[in-house]
Amino acid sequence: MKPNSWKVEVQADNTRTWKSNQLRFATEQEAQEYGRDLFTRWTAVREWRTARSDEPVSHRMHLGVAVNIEEKTDAKG
């Protein structure tokens, strides 16, 4: 698998299985920022990690928020 993006995987129950949503980031650092934020907001998350993905990039982090790359941000961003 040639990695195209990075994703966040979480464990949120007792099955110890890793689950992920559809957000994919260009860099591991962006995925880590998203994972840290998700962990603080979602109390069900027991553990989280970043992983490579062969899916295309779909989001980027902007001012601490995951933004769909097809959405426009204001001129300051």
Order of alpha helices (4+ residues) and beta strands (2+ residues): beta-beta-alpha-beta-beta-beta
